[in-house]
Amino acid sequence: PPPPPPPPPPPPPPPPLPMDAKKKQPPLFPAPALYHPDGKENAQMSITSLSIEGEFYIAQAFLTYTFTFKNTSKKKLTGLFAFPTEGTVTHFEAVFNNGRVIDTAVVASTDLENMKKQKPKGKKGDEQLAQLATGVPDLFRVPVQDIPKNEEFRVTVRVLETLEFRQDQRYHLDLKTAFPKGVCTGVVSIQLQIHVGFPRELFYASDTHNISFNNGTVANQMAASHYLSLTAKSAESTDLRFAYYMPSTEIMGALLQQEANPYAWDQRGSFMLLLTPPSHTAAPFPRDVIFLVDRSGSMGGDPFKQASAAVASAMSTLNPQTDTFSLVMYDHEFKTSMAANGMLQQATQQNIGNAIAHMNRNQPRGGTNIREPLLWALDTLRRASAEAPQRKSVKSVVLITDGCVAGERDIVRAVRGVMQNEASRYTRIHTIGLGPYCNHQFLKMLALVGRGFNENIINMEQEGIVQRRTLRLMFKMSNPVLSNVTLGMQAQGVELYPFPIPDLFKGAPLVVAGKYSGQFPASITVNGIMPDGKTFTKTIMTSKSAAIPVDRVFAKSQIDDLTAKFWETEDQKIQERIIELSVQQSMPSAYTTVVAYETTEEKREKEQKEEKKQGKGKKPSAGKAAAVGALAVGGVLAIGAGVYLLGGSGAISATANGLSSAGSAIGGGVERLFGEVGDCCGGGWNGPL
């Protein structure tokens, strides 16, 4: 076959966006750091070496950071480790020369409550540390106490990152490694392994680091795994920006299967299906998009400004010749706030300008009613299909909201009934949740039922964040490659995540993970509908890869989907499944907590051996070892590595009372974030930090 085409050149940078103006101040936390008091100031402890090892599994990356810190002062210090990331921290540990260890574990939240009821032995834990359990978006932190003078010690952090698939058709990874001058005095080693499951040619790019090859990897090689080393181009400390590209002329598929782990509580096997869109596709299909924008009272101020700018930018991506749109502003009602009476109109510059002016005139007010405008939008798109059956278009609802409303489960059920209608088979629902009071699980479930995409934005203080995420969603949904995807496979007890299976778009790969019982088939078939209406069928052979831990790679997406389903059904068996999966895979969830505790290397090795002795197929201890170690030295600290907002009566009350979605747990700097906080195993935090 002819060689695949070379990677396309990066698209020209988009014009500056209103919300992407220069930041007025540098980020509060530009890189990982261990802060400690130094008189009236706060200092960062010296980093003598840093190793970053990354294992990429298509669009997921497991990153291991190993820091060597040194207390260069002449006294014992207590510090606070802060790690900025949009990923999920799955593990933290600090190991000292005397064998002392500060470790972490994921435990069921109910187990944590039981731990708190037990009287700790030894010195008393600091009650103020409960403040650290408060969700702080994009920042993981752990107190590290009693650091001896002149001591070097090791801190290891493991993070799960999702690579962003951008408009240049590359998978991107951006890491915060721009340390202040003089903080990182040693070598920074970066080693990456990219596993794609089957032999593929990859192209790499980085504008911050030089790329070299390891373990026999050569440029433009056809291989299932690629090994790279990165070194900074600049002598000054800099962030890491890295991307890779997999060229293809057609829809490519890989099917990886993994037998059950003999020590796992779940004795079913795992499998993962990856579908990637072709690098070059035909011209985008016409789009019919209805924007539903929340204008209730809680959206007042900056949230509404950000949402308005985001919708304006989203409209600018529409094609004036082929695309249509409608804009509906809703609060406790919606029919009086529809641009052009809710009609789908051509996406001309004049119509878009009129819609933006309409949006600016309809400022926030009143309550939040999502059900009526959402069902109206679905019916409008259904009628558009019936009136013009010859028009082959992508029909989408883009819902933006910051609140919780009553009857959300009933809304999901009503939408599911509409989506199961044959007339809605090509309609998709995409959701964007803003701020801490939003029921993100409700929006996740709406997108799941609507076979669309979901963007949850918890930290609203990042400049331009709503605009960037909205444009990212518009790119993902811009060009369908395969819709109504189904799998044909002969296996028992199959469980799929996500389900129903979403469409494959040019803007994002499609990954389906699952569990099975018994024998796994030698192949499966993927079926779907092409944009031209023709049937697509592809047989994909099963393969095994020792390099890819299939059960771990997509544990987070499984937990997220199960959490949304438990929110809807309130089935306690689903909740138990979430907790078991979360603890087994060390992946935080809405019903588990990451706890920090102090132990020793000797005790930890003993605990790990005891856990393996539990035997085949037994459920995990849900943090029993962590509790034993923590109670021996004075307490357990809930630190929480992820933010899960499930809504509920409190959030509904906040929405009803008009509390702004700009509200955030994050403070104005190091002082506000870490002041009045103690350490995890006794002793006070003699601030201020």
Secondary structure, 3 states (H helix, E strand, C coil): CCCCCCCCCCCCCCCCCHHHCCCCCCCCCCCCEEEEEECCEEEECEEEEEEEEEEEECCEEEEEEEEEEECCCCCCEEEEEEEECCCEEEEEEEECCCCEEEEEEEEEHHHHHHHHHCCCCCCCCCHHHHHHHCCCCCEEEEEEEEECCCCEEEEEEEEEEECEECCCCCEEEEECCCCCCCCECCCEEEEEEEEEEEEEECEEECCCEEEEECCCCCCCCEEEEEEEEEEECCCCCCCEEEEEECCCCCCEEEEEEECCCCCCCCCCEEEEEEEECCCCCCCCCCEEEEEEEECCHHHCCHHHHHHHHHHHHHHHCCCCCCCEEEEEEECCCCHHHEHHHHCCEECCHHHHHHHHHHHHHCCCCCCCCCHHHHHHHHHHHHHHHHHCCCCCCEEEEEEEECCCCCCHHHHHHHHHHHHCCHHHCCEEEEEEEECCCCCHHHHHHHHHHCCCCEEEECCCCCCCHHHHHHHHHHHHCCCEEEEEEEEECCCEEEEEECCCCCCEECCECEEEEEEEECCCCCEEEEEEECCCCCEEEEEEEEECCCCCCHHHHCHHHHHHHHHHHHHHHCCHHHHHHHHHHHHHCCCCCCCEEEEEEEEEHHHHHHHHHHHHCCCCCCCCCCCHHHHHHHHHHCCCEECCCCCCCCCCHHHHHHHHCCCCCCCCCCCCCHHHHHCCCCCCCCCCCCCCC
